[in-house]
């Protein structure tokens, strides 16, 4: 059934719309089907689409004569958005002082840009302030031309932070330099805001020195009296919330005091603070550049110490952070130097977070020093037992991968592998029933053991 609406109310307007649609269809077909289409075709398609949109937006209650008048009378340049080159319906002022139409400048900012499109000035903030004067001037001009100007609320305005919320945000940052009671109040509110409202996470990254201001209570703390535990917890948790926002990861990690304060939190914070500090390091280390920066800071030592303590609330976050950091080779060497293998093996033997820790151990096993330490610490019998008894295919796969590397690099462990195979057939079973990777590693071990037997018989 045909829909009735603004374009069906007048034959002239309807005919104009049909003509524009046909032109748009032809141009779109040319652009889609012809690899040699021109920029001119795109521009013409855009013009046709804008004209069709104009019919709907500006002619709901206008006569055909009004539309013809609008076509004939050009829009004043000062009423056009510099980004869209169209009449602004919700003019807003950027930090640079330039005025844009809200949907277009919001799209520019959402893409991660922090400069003014017209002046290239770096923005001190991304608050958009309504330009009521220009709005009123545009409204008067539209009335004089018989054009209906839609309300800003109808222009597809994207959800963001209001001017009042932004003022509150900067007020809270200022309080972080005040006395301790005000600091605690501000830190707690910022923690809640960045947890519940993603726009506030983005605002931290878009506001100059906001992250540095957040750290003020911790960086200015008197080392003798120490920071208040609740205040430290709220600040560190706010950092965690910020680091979830992808655009913030690099900025947060590269803010000079962030990693040292996270290290301090790992050593001296409440259990929740220490857990959230580890979670922040895990989140930040999603970027390879951050893995390098964080690894160089010496953070692996307090992470491994916290793993050794073994508090149930911290284990998963700490293991995740260590795993992420050790993806790059130089951090593996740092983890080994800081005693990772001994701590991880002890936890695995105690049955603590075996899944996560085996994954780390498998990653570290590509380093020769790790193989030597595992041999000295009795890792082979432990790993063989897990392969034999575990129902987890991933754990079996990690164990056999480690054992394969041991087999290739440490001939003194062949005897233990051979005895396991004779007594239980552990490796043969995995070669038959394991995952494709497990089968490959298990068969590699069996082949190596067979060669060793043949060499012995020949000798």
C-alpha positions as CSV (number, residue, x, y, z in Angstrom):
1,X,0.0,0.0,0.0
2,X,1.4,3.4,-1.0
3,X,2.4,5.6,1.9
4,X,1.0,9.1,2.3
5,X,3.1,12.0,3.5
6,X,4.6,15.3,2.7
7,X,5.6,14.5,-0.8
8,X,2.2,13.2,-1.8
9,X,0.4,16.4,-0.7
10,X,1.2,18.5,-3.8
11,X,1.6,17.3,-7.5
12,X,4.5,19.6,-8.2
13,X,6.5,18.6,-5.1
14,X,5.8,14.9,-5.8
15,X,6.9,15.3,-9.4
16,X,10.1,17.0,-8.3
17,X,10.8,14.1,-5.8
18,X,10.2,11.5,-8.5
19,X,12.6,13.3,-10.8
20,X,15.3,13.5,-8.1
21,X,14.9,9.8,-7.3
22,X,15.4,8.8,-10.9
23,X,18.5,10.9,-11.2
24,X,19.8,9.5,-7.9
25,X,19.2,5.9,-9.1
26,X,21.0,6.5,-12.4
27,X,24.0,8.1,-10.6
28,X,24.2,5.4,-7.9
29,X,24.0,2.7,-10.7
30,X,26.9,4.4,-12.5
31,X,29.0,4.6,-9.4
32,X,28.4,0.9,-8.3
33,X,28.6,-0.7,-11.8
34,X,31.3,1.4,-13.5
35,X,34.9,1.1,-12.2
36,X,35.8,4.3,-14.1
37,X,33.2,6.5,-12.4
38,X,34.2,10.1,-11.7
39,X,34.3,12.3,-8.6
40,X,31.8,14.5,-10.5
41,X,29.3,11.6,-10.4
42,X,29.6,11.3,-6.6
43,X,29.1,15.0,-6.2
44,X,26.0,15.0,-8.4
45,X,24.6,12.1,-6.4
46,X,25.3,13.9,-3.2
47,X,23.5,17.0,-4.6
48,X,20.5,15.0,-5.7
49,X,20.3,13.3,-2.2
50,X,20.6,16.7,-0.4
51,X,17.8,18.1,-2.6
52,X,15.6,15.2,-1.9
53,X,16.3,15.6,1.8
54,X,15.4,19.2,1.5
55,X,12.0,18.4,0.1
56,X,11.3,16.4,3.2
57,X,12.9,18.6,5.8
58,X,11.9,22.0,4.6
59,X,8.6,21.6,2.7
60,X,6.3,19.8,5.1
61,X,4.1,22.9,5.3
62,X,5.5,24.9,2.3
63,X,4.0,25.5,-1.0
64,X,5.6,24.6,-4.4
65,X,6.3,28.3,-4.8
66,X,8.3,28.3,-1.6
67,X,10.5,25.4,-2.7
68,X,11.2,27.2,-6.0
69,X,12.1,30.4,-4.0
70,X,14.4,28.4,-1.8
71,X,16.1,26.9,-4.9
72,X,16.5,30.4,-6.4
73,X,17.8,32.1,-3.2
74,X,21.3,30.9,-2.1
75,X,21.9,30.4,1.6
76,X,24.2,33.0,3.2
77,X,27.7,31.6,3.6
78,X,27.8,32.5,7.3
79,X,24.8,30.2,7.8
80,X,26.5,27.2,6.3
81,X,28.4,24.5,8.2
82,X,32.1,24.5,7.1
83,X,32.0,20.7,7.1
84,X,28.7,20.0,5.2
85,X,28.5,23.3,3.3
86,X,24.7,23.1,4.1
87,X,22.4,25.4,6.1
88,X,23.0,24.8,9.9
89,X,20.0,23.6,11.9
90,X,21.8,23.2,15.3
91,X,24.8,25.6,15.3
92,X,27.3,24.9,18.1
93,X,30.6,26.6,19.0
94,X,33.8,24.5,19.2
95,X,36.6,25.2,21.7
96,X,38.4,27.1,18.9
97,X,35.5,29.6,18.6
98,X,34.4,28.3,15.2
99,X,30.7,27.4,14.6
100,X,29.6,24.1,13.0
101,X,26.3,22.2,12.7
102,X,26.2,19.7,15.6
103,X,25.8,16.4,13.8
104,X,28.8,17.0,11.5
105,X,31.2,18.3,14.1
106,X,30.1,15.5,16.5
107,X,30.9,13.0,13.8
108,X,34.4,14.7,13.4
109,X,35.1,14.4,17.1
110,X,33.8,10.9,17.4
111,X,36.3,9.8,14.8
112,X,39.0,10.7,17.3
113,X,40.0,14.1,15.9
114,X,41.1,16.7,18.5
115,X,41.7,19.7,16.2
116,X,39.4,22.3,14.7
117,X,38.6,21.3,11.1
118,X,38.9,24.9,9.9
119,X,41.8,26.3,11.9
120,X,43.6,23.1,12.8
121,X,44.0,24.4,16.3
122,X,44.4,21.7,19.0
123,X,41.2,21.7,21.1
124,X,41.5,22.1,24.9
125,X,38.2,20.3,25.3
126,X,35.4,18.9,23.1
127,X,32.4,20.6,24.6
128,X,29.9,21.9,22.1
129,X,28.2,25.1,23.1
130,X,24.9,26.1,21.4
131,X,25.3,29.2,19.3
132,X,22.0,30.9,20.1
133,X,22.8,34.1,18.2
134,X,23.5,32.3,14.9
135,X,20.5,30.0,15.4
136,X,18.2,33.0,15.8
137,X,19.7,34.7,12.7
138,X,19.2,31.5,10.7
139,X,15.6,31.2,12.0
140,X,14.8,34.8,10.9
141,X,16.3,34.3,7.5
142,X,14.3,31.0,7.0
143,X,11.1,32.8,7.9
144,X,11.8,35.6,5.4
145,X,12.3,32.9,2.7
146,X,9.3,30.9,3.7
147,X,11.4,27.9,4.8
148,X,10.6,25.8,7.9
149,X,13.6,25.3,10.1
150,X,13.5,22.0,12.1
151,X,14.1,21.9,15.8
152,X,17.6,20.8,16.9
153,X,16.1,17.8,18.7
154,X,14.9,16.5,15.3
155,X,18.3,16.7,13.7
156,X,19.6,13.4,14.8
157,X,21.6,14.8,17.7
158,X,24.0,12.3,19.1
159,X,24.1,11.5,22.7
160,X,26.9,13.1,24.6
161,X,27.8,15.1,27.7
162,X,25.8,18.2,28.4
163,X,27.4,21.6,29.2
164,X,26.4,21.2,32.9
165,X,27.9,17.7,33.1
166,X,31.1,19.0,31.6
167,X,31.3,21.8,34.1
168,X,30.8,19.3,36.8
169,X,33.6,17.1,35.4
170,X,36.1,20.0,35.5
171,X,34.9,21.0,39.0
172,X,35.7,17.4,40.2
173,X,39.1,17.6,38.6
174,X,39.8,20.8,40.5
175,X,38.7,19.2,43.8
176,X,41.5,16.6,43.4
177,X,44.0,19.3,44.3
178,X,42.0,20.4,47.4
179,X,42.0,18.9,50.9
180,X,41.7,15.1,51.4
181,X,37.9,15.1,52.1
182,X,37.2,16.9,48.8
183,X,39.7,14.6,47.0
184,X,37.9,11.5,48.3
185,X,34.5,12.9,47.3
186,X,35.7,13.8,43.8
187,X,37.6,10.6,43.2
188,X,34.6,8.5,44.2
189,X,32.2,10.4,41.9
190,X,34.7,10.2,38.9
191,X,35.0,6.5,39.5
192,X,31.2,6.1,39.3
193,X,30.8,8.4,36.3
194,X,33.5,6.6,34.2
195,X,32.0,3.3,35.1
196,X,28.5,4.1,34.0
197,X,28.9,6.7,31.3
198,X,31.3,5.9,28.4
199,X,31.2,9.6,27.3
200,X,33.1,10.5,30.5
201,X,35.8,8.0,29.6
202,X,36.2,9.7,26.3
203,X,36.2,13.2,27.9
204,X,39.2,12.3,30.0
205,X,41.2,11.6,26.9
206,X,39.9,14.7,25.1
207,X,40.7,17.1,27.9
208,X,44.2,18.4,28.3
209,X,46.0,17.2,31.5
210,X,42.8,15.5,32.8
211,X,44.6,12.2,33.5
212,X,47.5,14.1,35.2
213,X,44.9,15.9,37.4
214,X,43.3,12.6,38.3
215,X,46.6,11.3,39.7
216,X,47.3,14.4,41.8
217,X,46.2,12.9,45.1
218,X,48.6,10.0,44.6
219,X,51.5,11.8,43.1
220,X,51.6,14.5,45.8
221,X,51.1,12.1,48.6
222,X,53.5,12.3,51.6
223,X,55.3,9.0,51.5
224,X,55.5,8.9,55.3
225,X,51.8,9.2,56.0
226,X,50.8,7.4,52.8
227,X,47.7,7.8,50.7
228,X,44.3,7.1,52.1
229,X,43.3,3.5,51.0
230,X,39.8,4.5,49.7
231,X,41.2,7.4,47.7
232,X,43.9,5.3,46.1
233,X,41.3,2.6,45.3
234,X,39.0,5.1,43.6
235,X,41.8,6.8,41.6
236,X,43.2,3.4,40.4
237,X,39.7,2.1,39.5
238,X,39.0,5.3,37.5
239,X,42.2,4.6,35.6
240,X,40.9,1.1,34.9
241,X,37.6,2.5,33.6
242,X,39.5,5.0,31.4
243,X,41.8,2.3,29.9
244,X,38.7,0.3,28.7
245,X,38.1,3.1,26.1
246,X,40.3,2.1,23.1
247,X,41.2,5.7,22.2
248,X,42.6,6.2,25.8
249,X,45.0,3.2,26.0
250,X,48.0,4.9,24.5
251,X,47.4,8.2,26.2
252,X,46.9,6.6,29.7
253,X,50.0,4.4,29.4
254,X,52.2,7.3,28.2
255,X,51.1,9.7,31.0
256,X,54.4,9.8,33.0
257,X,53.1,8.9,36.5
258,X,50.5,6.2,35.5
259,X,52.7,3.1,35.4
260,X,54.8,4.0,38.5
261,X,51.6,4.6,40.5
262,X,50.1,1.3,39.3
263,X,53.2,-0.4,40.5
264,X,52.9,1.2,43.9
265,X,49.2,0.2,44.0
266,X,50.3,-3.5,43.2
267,X,52.6,-3.4,46.3
268,X,50.6,-1.4,48.8
269,X,47.0,-1.1,47.9
270,X,43.9,-2.8,49.3
271,X,43.2,-6.2,47.7
272,X,40.6,-4.5,45.3
273,X,43.1,-1.8,44.5
274,X,45.8,-4.3,43.7
275,X,43.4,-6.4,41.6
276,X,42.2,-3.3,39.6
277,X,45.8,-2.1,39.1
278,X,46.6,-5.5,37.5
279,X,43.5,-5.3,35.5
280,X,44.5,-1.8,34.2
281,X,47.9,-3.1,33.2
282,X,46.2,-6.0,31.4
283,X,43.9,-3.6,29.5
284,X,46.6,-1.2,28.6
285,X,48.9,-3.9,27.4
286,X,46.5,-4.7,24.6
287,X,48.6,-2.3,22.5
288,X,52.1,-3.7,21.5
289,X,53.7,-0.3,22.1
290,X,52.3,-0.3,25.6
291,X,53.7,-3.8,26.2
292,X,57.2,-2.5,25.5
293,X,56.7,0.6,27.6
294,X,55.1,-1.2,30.6
295,X,57.6,-4.1,30.5
296,X,60.6,-1.6,30.7
297,X,59.1,-0.1,33.8
298,X,59.9,-3.1,35.9
299,X,56.2,-3.9,36.6
300,X,56.6,-7.6,36.1
301,X,58.3,-8.1,39.5
302,X,55.4,-6.7,41.6
303,X,53.0,-8.7,39.4
304,X,54.9,-11.9,40.0
305,X,55.1,-11.1,43.7
306,X,51.4,-10.6,43.8
307,X,50.9,-13.9,41.9
308,X,53.1,-15.6,44.5
309,X,50.9,-14.2,47.3
310,X,48.0,-16.0,45.7
311,X,45.1,-14.0,46.9
312,X,42.0,-15.4,45.1
313,X,40.7,-12.0,44.2
314,X,43.9,-10.9,42.4
315,X,45.0,-14.1,40.7
316,X,43.0,-13.9,37.5
317,X,43.8,-10.3,36.8
318,X,47.5,-10.7,37.6
319,X,47.8,-13.8,35.4
320,X,46.1,-12.0,32.5
321,X,48.4,-9.0,32.8
322,X,51.5,-11.3,32.8
323,X,50.3,-13.3,29.9
324,X,49.6,-10.1,27.8
325,X,53.0,-8.6,28.6
326,X,54.9,-11.8,27.9
327,X,53.7,-12.0,24.3
328,X,56.7,-9.9,23.3
329,X,60.1,-11.7,23.7
330,X,62.0,-9.0,25.8
331,X,59.3,-9.2,28.5
332,X,59.7,-13.0,28.6
333,X,63.3,-12.5,29.6
334,X,62.3,-10.0,32.3
335,X,59.6,-12.3,33.7
336,X,62.2,-15.1,33.9
337,X,64.7,-12.9,35.6
338,X,62.0,-11.9,38.2
339,X,61.3,-15.6,39.1
340,X,58.1,-16.3,37.0
341,X,58.8,-20.0,36.3
342,X,59.3,-21.0,40.0
343,X,56.1,-19.1,41.1
344,X,54.0,-20.4,38.3
345,X,55.1,-24.0,38.7
346,X,54.4,-23.9,42.4
347,X,50.8,-22.7,41.8
348,X,50.2,-25.3,39.1
349,X,51.5,-28.1,41.3
350,X,49.1,-26.7,44.0
351,X,46.2,-26.8,41.5
352,X,45.7,-23.0,41.5
353,X,44.5,-21.3,38.3
354,X,46.0,-24.1,36.3
355,X,44.4,-23.1,33.0
356,X,45.8,-19.5,33.0
357,X,49.2,-20.4,34.4
358,X,49.8,-23.2,31.9
359,X,49.2,-20.8,29.1
360,X,51.8,-18.4,30.5
361,X,54.3,-21.3,31.1
362,X,53.8,-22.5,27.5
363,X,54.6,-19.0,26.2
364,X,57.7,-18.7,28.4
365,X,58.9,-22.2,27.3
366,X,60.1,-20.7,24.0
367,X,62.9,-19.1,26.0
368,X,65.9,-21.4,26.7
369,X,66.3,-20.2,30.3
370,X,62.7,-21.3,31.0
371,X,63.4,-24.8,29.8
372,X,66.5,-25.0,32.1
373,X,64.5,-23.8,35.1
374,X,61.6,-26.2,34.5
375,X,64.1,-29.1,34.3
376,X,65.6,-28.1,37.6
377,X,62.2,-27.6,39.3
378,X,60.7,-30.9,38.4
379,X,58.2,-29.7,35.8
380,X,58.2,-32.8,33.6
381,X,56.5,-35.2,36.0
382,X,53.9,-32.5,36.9
383,X,53.1,-31.8,33.2
384,X,52.9,-35.5,32.3
385,X,50.4,-36.0,35.2
386,X,48.2,-33.2,33.9
387,X,48.2,-34.7,30.4
388,X,47.3,-38.1,31.9
389,X,44.6,-36.9,34.3
390,X,43.1,-33.7,32.9
391,X,39.9,-33.5,31.0
392,X,40.8,-30.1,29.6
393,X,42.0,-30.3,26.0
394,X,43.6,-26.8,26.2
395,X,45.6,-27.8,29.3
396,X,46.8,-31.0,27.6
397,X,47.8,-29.0,24.6
398,X,49.8,-26.5,26.6
399,X,51.5,-29.3,28.6
400,X,52.5,-31.3,25.5
401,X,53.7,-28.2,23.8
402,X,56.0,-27.5,26.8
403,X,57.1,-31.1,26.9
404,X,57.9,-31.1,23.2
405,X,60.2,-28.0,23.7
406,X,61.8,-29.8,26.7
407,X,62.4,-32.9,24.6
408,X,64.1,-30.9,21.9
409,X,66.4,-29.0,24.2
410,X,67.1,-31.2,27.2
411,X,68.1,-34.9,26.5
412,X,68.3,-35.6,30.2
413,X,64.5,-35.6,30.4
414,X,64.0,-38.3,27.7
415,X,64.2,-41.0,30.3
416,X,61.2,-39.6,32.2
417,X,59.2,-39.3,29.0
418,X,60.0,-42.8,28.0
419,X,59.1,-44.3,31.3
420,X,55.7,-42.4,31.3
421,X,55.0,-43.8,27.8
422,X,55.9,-47.4,28.8
423,X,53.8,-47.2,32.0
424,X,50.7,-45.3,30.8
425,X,51.0,-44.7,27.1
426,X,50.2,-41.1,27.9
427,X,51.9,-39.5,24.9
428,X,50.6,-42.2,22.4
429,X,47.0,-41.6,23.6
430,X,47.3,-37.9,23.0
431,X,48.9,-38.5,19.6
432,X,45.7,-40.4,18.7
433,X,42.9,-38.5,20.5
434,X,44.2,-34.9,21.1
435,X,43.7,-31.7,19.3
436,X,45.5,-31.3,16.0
437,X,48.3,-29.3,17.7
438,X,48.5,-31.9,20.6
439,X,48.8,-34.7,18.0
440,X,51.6,-32.9,16.2
441,X,53.6,-32.2,19.4
442,X,53.0,-35.7,20.8
443,X,54.1,-37.4,17.6
444,X,57.2,-35.2,17.6
445,X,58.1,-36.4,21.0
446,X,57.5,-40.1,20.1
447,X,59.6,-39.7,17.0
448,X,62.4,-38.2,19.0
449,X,62.2,-41.1,21.5
450,X,62.2,-43.7,18.7
451,X,65.3,-42.2,17.2
452,X,67.0,-42.3,20.6
453,X,66.2,-46.0,21.0
454,X,67.4,-46.8,17.5
455,X,70.7,-45.0,18.2
456,X,71.1,-46.9,21.4
457,X,70.5,-50.3,19.7
458,X,72.9,-49.4,16.8
459,X,75.6,-48.4,19.3
